[in-house]
Amino acid sequence: PQAQAMADLAKQALAKELGIDASAVTVISATPVEWNDSSLGCAKPGQTYLQVITSGYLLRLEANGRGYEYHTDGRNQVVQCTP
């Protein structure tokens, strides 16, 4: 249930970014992960992050024939992350 909820949030975020309906976004995979800090594996230069293990998911999505990667915590944060 938690993975599905996070996948739904990521689908909505990607759909909004692309200006498409969330039903046009496909979840390819949802893998449980423990991130090394609160950046969720997507640290941005100049930002500071809590140095705590953060449980979440690595989500691979597809829309319009293109792949996308989202990282989540286990609650409500989703970020698009370019590998």
C-alpha positions, 0 to 999 in steps of 0.5 A: 500500500505504501509503495502504491501511494508513493507511486501515485504521488510520483505519477501525479507529479510527472503528469503535472510537469508534462501537462498530461493525464496521470493515466498516461504515466506507467510505473515500471518499477518501485524498489524499496531503498534506504537513502543515506540522507534526506536528499533521497539520493538527489543532492543539489549543490549548495543545499544541506540535508539531514544526515539520517537514513531515510527509507523510501522508494526508487520509482521508474516511470515511463511517459510519452515513450521516455523513462523517468526516475523519482526518489521518495521518502516513505511519507509524502516527498517525491523528487525527480532525480536524473541518474 
